[in-house]
Amino acid sequence: MLTRRQALAASLSAASYSRILGANDRINLGVIGTGNRGTSVLGSFAKNPDVDVRALCDIYPARFEKAKTLAPAAKTFNAHQDLLALKEIDAVLIASPDHWHKDHACDAMKAGKDVYVEKPLCRTRAEAPIMLQVARETRRICQVGMQQRSGEPFLEAKEKFVLTGALGKVSHVDAVWHSGIPGALPTEPAQQPENLDWTRFLGTVAHRPWNPAQYRNFRAFLDFNGGKTTDFGHHWLDVVHMYLGEKAPSSAVFAGGIYFNRNDGRTAPDTCNALFEYDGFSVLFQSNCYAVAPEYGLTFYGDKGTLFINRGRWQFTTAGKGAKPVEQRYQGERNVGPHVRNFLDCCKSRKLPNGDVGIARISVLPPLLAVESYVQKRRLAFDPARLEVVGG
C-alpha cells in the first residue's frame, strides 16, 4: 500500500507530466512580482520568439503598467494562486521579495509549472532543502537567477584558467561588491494605497502597520531578506562554487553593521564583511558603503596566477616577475539573456539547468550563514557534509 507521502509524490509527478514540451513548442509564461527586477528579467524572456507572456501577478496593480508594455494581452492577478490555476501556463518567472521565494516557487512547481526564481534562492537555510525536495518530487525545472552560470565572461574564464590549471591552487578569493553611501529610507506614500495588498505583501512576516520604507526598500529589513550579504553575496559565492567546487564552507563570521544610521528603522547592515573558510581556501566577501569604491568583482589568487572577473571583463596575470596581464572585455549584456535561454531550453529537454536549485541550495548557504553570524554576533562553525551548524 502506498504511504501518504508516496501517493503525494505520485500525484505531483502526474501533474508535472500533464504536458511535455517539445523542441518547437511555445512556452506560456506567468510572472509573479512585476517590480523593477521582475519587469527587467521579463524583458529578457520576451526577446525569445518561443515565449508567450500570458499572465502577470502583483500585490499592487500600479506595477503592471510597465510590464504590460511587454505583454499587453496578459491577464493580471493579485493572488499568485489564481495565476497558477491557469492550465495554459507552462512556466513562471518569480521576482517577488525574498521572503516569498520559497512559497511562490513551491506552489508553482506543485501546480505543474517550471520555475525561474530570482536570487537569493530563499530567506532562511531551512527553506532551501524544501525547495529542492519539491523540485525533485514534482520533476520540475527550477532555475535560480544566478546568471553567471550561463554568462559568457564567467564560462570563458573558467575554461581558460580554472579547468586548464593555469590558475593553479587557489588559496584565497576576494569577492567585492560595494555600494554608495545610503540615504534615508522613503517615507511616502504616508498612507497605504487603497489597492495595495499590504497583508499579502507581508505573507508569513509578522503583521505591522503600513510602512512605505519596508515596501519600497525591503532589502533594508532582515524580516524580508538578508540585505546586501544575500543580494550580492549569493551571486559571488555562487561563482566561487562554480570555479572551486560545489561544497559548503566550514565556518562563517561577519564583521560590520549599520554604520550610516538614518534612524529610520532599518535592520540590515550597510557595511558587510564576511569571511568563509573552505577546505583549502578562504573567501572574503565585502559590500561596504564607499563614496569612491574599487571595481566590483572577484579576484582568485592561485599559485600560478591571479584572475579578476566581473560581468563585463576578466583579467589574468600569470605568476612571474614582469608578467603582463591579459584581458577580455565584453560589450552588452552577456549573462541574463543566456541564462533565460538555458531555462527555456531545459523546459523542453527536461535537463537540469545551469543554475539548478540543487546547486543554489549549496551556494546560498555562505551568505545565509553570514547573516546568522551578524544576528548572533558570533563565528559559526559549519559541517559541510551534514549541512548544519556545529555546536548550536
C-alpha positions in Angstrom: 0.0 0.0 0.0 1.3 3.5 -0.9 2.1 5.7 2.0 0.6 9.2 2.1 4.0 10.7 1.2 4.4 8.3 -1.8 0.9 9.0 -3.0 1.6 12.7 -2.9 4.8 12.3 -4.8 3.0 10.2 -7.4 0.2 12.7 -7.8 2.7 15.6 -8.2 4.7 13.7 -10.8 1.5 13.0 -12.8 0.6 16.7 -12.7 4.1 17.6 -13.7 3.9 15.5 -16.9 0.4 16.6 -17.9 2.1 18.5 -20.7 5.5 17.7 -22.1 7.0 20.4 -24.2 8.6 19.6 -27.5 11.6 21.5 -29.0 9.3 23.5 -31.2 6.6 24.2 -28.7 5.9 27.7 -27.4 6.2 28.4 -23.7 3.4 30.2 -21.9 4.8 32.3 -19.2 3.4 33.8 -16.0 5.2 36.4 -13.9 4.9 36.7 -10.1 6.3 40.1 -9.0 6.3 42.8 -11.6 8.5 45.4 -9.9 11.7 46.7 -11.4 13.6 43.4 -11.3 10.7 41.3 -12.5 10.0 43.6 -15.4 13.6 43.7 -16.3 14.0 39.9 -16.5 10.6 39.7 -18.2 12.2 41.8 -21.0 14.8 39.0 -21.4 12.1 36.4 -21.7 10.1 38.5 -24.1 13.0 38.6 -26.6 12.7 34.9 -27.2 10.3 34.1 -30.1 9.0 30.9 -28.4 7.7 32.7 -25.3 4.1 34.0 -24.8 3.6 36.0 -21.7 0.1 35.1 -20.6 -0.3 36.3 -17.0 1.1 38.8 -14.5 0.7 38.9 -10.7 1.5 41.6 -8.2 0.0 42.8 -4.9 0.0 46.4 -6.3 -1.8 46.8 -9.7 0.2 50.0 -10.4 3.2 47.8 -11.0 1.5 46.1 -14.0 1.9 49.3 -16.1 5.5 48.8 -17.4 5.1 45.0 -17.6 2.0 45.4 -19.8 4.1 47.2 -22.4 5.9 43.9 -22.9 2.7 41.8 -22.6 -0.3 43.8 -23.4 -2.7 40.8 -23.6 -1.6 39.2 -20.4 -4.2 38.5 -17.7 -3.5 40.2 -14.3 -3.9 38.8 -10.8 -3.4 39.9 -7.2 -3.0 36.4 -5.8 -0.4 34.0 -7.1 -2.7 31.0 -6.6 -5.1 32.4 -9.2 -2.3 32.7 -11.7 -1.1 29.2 -11.0 -4.6 27.9 -11.5 -4.3 28.7 -15.2 -3.8 25.4 -17.1 -2.2 27.1 -20.1 0.8 28.4 -18.0 3.9 26.3 -18.6 6.5 28.3 -16.6 6.6 31.0 -14.1 9.2 33.8 -13.5 9.3 34.7 -9.8 10.7 38.1 -8.8 8.9 38.7 -5.6 10.7 39.7 -2.3 13.0 37.1 -0.9 10.7 36.0 1.9 8.2 34.9 -0.7 10.6 32.9 -2.9 10.1 29.5 -1.2 6.3 29.6 -1.2 5.9 31.1 -4.7 8.3 28.6 -6.2 7.0 25.5 -4.3 3.4 26.4 -5.1 4.3 26.9 -8.8 6.1 23.5 -9.0 3.2 21.7 -7.2 0.9 23.2 -9.8 3.0 21.7 -12.6 4.9 24.8 -13.6 8.6 25.1 -14.3 10.2 27.9 -12.3 12.8 30.6 -12.9 13.2 32.2 -9.5 15.4 35.2 -8.8 18.2 35.0 -6.3 18.8 34.7 -3.5 17.1 31.3 -3.5 15.4 31.8 -0.2 15.5 33.8 3.0 16.4 31.0 5.5 18.6 27.9 5.5 15.6 25.8 6.4 13.8 26.8 3.2 16.5 25.6 0.8 16.1 21.8 1.2 12.3 22.2 1.0 12.6 23.9 -2.4 15.0 21.2 -3.7 12.7 18.4 -2.4 9.7 19.8 -4.2 11.6 20.3 -7.4 12.8 16.7 -7.4 9.4 15.2 -6.3 7.5 17.2 -9.0 10.2 16.8 -11.6 10.0 20.5 -12.4 12.8 22.6 -13.9 13.9 25.1 -11.2 16.4 27.7 -12.5 17.7 30.2 -9.9 18.7 33.7 -11.2 22.5 33.1 -10.7 23.1 34.2 -14.3 26.9 34.0 -14.0 26.4 30.2 -14.5 25.3 31.0 -18.1 27.4 34.2 -18.6 30.0 34.2 -21.4 32.6 36.1 -19.3 32.4 33.5 -16.5 32.2 30.4 -18.7 35.2 31.6 -20.8 37.4 32.4 -17.9 36.6 29.1 -16.2 37.5 27.2 -19.4 40.8 29.2 -20.0 42.2 29.5 -16.5 40.4 27.2 -14.0 39.9 23.9 -15.9 43.2 24.1 -17.7 45.1 24.5 -14.4 46.6 27.9 -15.5 45.4 29.5 -12.2 46.8 26.7 -10.1 45.8 26.1 -6.5 43.6 28.9 -5.2 44.2 29.8 -1.5 42.0 32.9 -1.3 39.2 34.7 -3.1 38.3 38.4 -2.6 34.6 38.9 -3.6 33.8 42.6 -3.7 30.5 44.4 -4.5 30.4 47.7 -2.7 27.7 50.3 -2.8 27.5 54.1 -2.2 26.6 56.0 0.9 23.0 55.2 1.9 20.4 57.9 2.2 17.3 57.9 4.3 14.6 55.4 3.5 11.4 56.6 1.8 8.5 57.9 3.9 6.0 58.2 1.1 3.3 57.4 0.4 2.5 58.0 4.0 -1.0 56.4 3.5 -1.2 52.9 2.1 -2.5 52.9 -1.5 -6.1 51.7 -1.5 -5.5 48.8 -3.9 -2.1 47.7 -2.5 -2.5 44.4 -0.6 -0.2 45.0 2.3 -1.3 41.9 4.2 -0.4 39.7 1.2 3.0 41.5 0.8 3.8 40.6 4.4 2.9 37.0 3.9 4.4 35.0 6.8 6.2 38.0 8.3 4.6 39.3 11.5 1.9 41.9 10.7 2.6 45.5 11.3 1.1 48.8 10.1 1.7 50.1 6.6 5.4 51.1 6.2 6.4 52.7 2.9 10.1 52.0 3.6 9.6 48.3 4.1 7.5 48.1 0.9 9.7 50.2 -1.3 13.1 49.2 0.1 12.5 45.7 1.7 16.3 44.9 1.4 16.9 47.3 4.3 15.0 44.9 6.6 16.1 41.5 7.8 12.5 40.4 8.2 12.3 40.1 4.4 15.8 39.2 3.3 19.5 39.2 4.2 20.4 42.6 2.9 23.4 43.1 0.7 25.0 39.9 2.0 22.4 37.7 0.3 21.5 40.1 -2.5 25.1 40.5 -3.9 26.7 37.7 -1.9 24.7 34.8 -3.4 25.9 35.9 -6.8 29.6 36.0 -5.9 29.7 33.0 -3.6 28.0 31.0 -6.4 30.8 31.9 -8.7 33.3 30.7 -6.1 31.4 27.4 -6.0 31.2 27.3 -9.8 35.0 27.6 -10.1 36.3 25.8 -7.0 33.7 23.1 -6.2 30.1 22.8 -5.2 30.7 22.5 -1.5 29.7 24.5 1.6 32.1 26.3 3.9 33.3 25.0 7.2 32.9 28.4 9.0 31.5 31.9 8.6 32.0 35.1 10.5 30.6 38.5 9.9 32.0 41.9 10.7 30.1 45.2 10.1 26.8 46.7 11.0 24.6 49.8 10.4 27.4 52.4 10.3 25.3 55.0 8.4 22.3 55.1 10.8 19.5 57.3 9.5 17.2 56.4 12.4 14.6 55.1 10.0 14.2 51.6 11.5 16.4 49.7 9.1 17.8 46.4 10.4 20.0 45.1 7.5 23.7 46.1 7.9 25.1 48.6 5.4 28.7 47.5 6.0 29.2 43.8 5.3 32.4 41.8 5.6 32.0 38.1 5.7 34.9 35.6 5.9 34.4 32.0 5.0 36.7 29.0 5.4 36.6 26.2 3.0 38.7 23.0 2.6 41.9 24.5 1.4 41.0 28.1 0.8 39.2 31.2 2.2 36.8 33.7 0.8 36.3 37.3 1.9 33.0 38.9 0.8 32.8 42.7 1.1 29.9 45.0 0.4 30.6 48.3 2.2 29.5 51.9 1.7 32.1 53.9 -0.1 31.9 57.3 -1.8 34.6 56.1 -4.2 34.7 52.4 -4.4 37.0 49.9 -6.2 35.7 47.9 -9.1 33.2 45.2 -8.3 34.2 41.6 -9.0 36.1 38.6 -7.8 39.8 38.0 -7.5 41.0 34.4 -7.4 44.6 34.1 -6.0 46.3 31.0 -7.3 49.9 29.8 -7.0 50.3 30.1 -10.8 48.4 33.3 -11.4 45.7 35.7 -10.4 42.2 36.0 -12.0 39.9 39.0 -11.7 36.4 38.7 -13.2 33.1 40.5 -13.2 30.1 40.7 -15.6 32.0 42.9 -18.1 35.5 41.7 -18.2 38.2 39.3 -16.9 41.9 39.8 -16.4 44.5 37.1 -15.8 48.1 37.7 -14.6 50.4 34.7 -14.6 53.0 34.3 -11.8 56.5 35.6 -12.5 58.4 38.9 -12.5 57.3 41.3 -15.1 54.3 39.3 -16.3 51.8 41.4 -18.2 48.1 40.7 -17.6 45.8 39.5 -20.4 42.3 40.9 -20.6 39.0 40.3 -22.3 36.2 42.9 -22.3 32.6 42.2 -23.3 30.1 44.6 -24.8 26.4 44.4 -24.0 24.6 42.1 -21.6 26.1 38.6 -21.8 24.6 37.0 -18.7 20.8 37.2 -18.0 19.8 36.6 -21.6 21.8 33.3 -22.0 20.5 32.2 -18.5 16.9 32.7 -19.6 17.6 30.9 -22.8 19.1 28.0 -20.9 16.0 27.8 -18.7 13.7 27.8 -21.8 15.7 25.0 -23.4 15.6 22.9 -20.3 11.9 23.3 -20.0 11.8 21.4 -23.3 14.7 19.0 -22.9 14.0 18.3 -19.2 17.7 18.5 -18.5 18.8 20.2 -15.3 19.5 23.9 -16.0 22.8 25.7 -15.4 21.5 27.4 -12.2 19.6 24.4 -10.9 18.1 24.6 -7.4 20.4 21.8 -6.3 23.4 24.0 -7.0 21.8 27.0 -5.4 20.8 25.0 -2.3 24.5 24.9 -1.5 25.8 28.3 -2.8 23.1 30.2 -0.8 24.4 28.8 2.5 27.5 31.0 2.9 25.6 34.3 2.7 22.8 33.0 4.9 25.3 31.8 7.4 26.9 35.3 7.4 23.6 36.9 8.2 23.1 34.4 11.1 26.6 35.3 12.3 25.7 39.0 12.2 22.5 38.5 14.1 24.0 36.1 16.7 27.3 38.1 16.9 29.5 35.0 16.8 31.5 32.9 14.4 29.6 29.9 13.2 31.3 26.5 12.6 29.6 24.5 9.9 29.6 20.9 8.8 29.8 20.9 5.0 28.9 17.2 4.8 25.8 17.3 7.1 25.0 20.9 6.2 24.3 22.0 9.7 25.8 24.4 12.3 28.2 22.7 14.7 27.7 23.3 18.4 24.3 25.1 18.2 
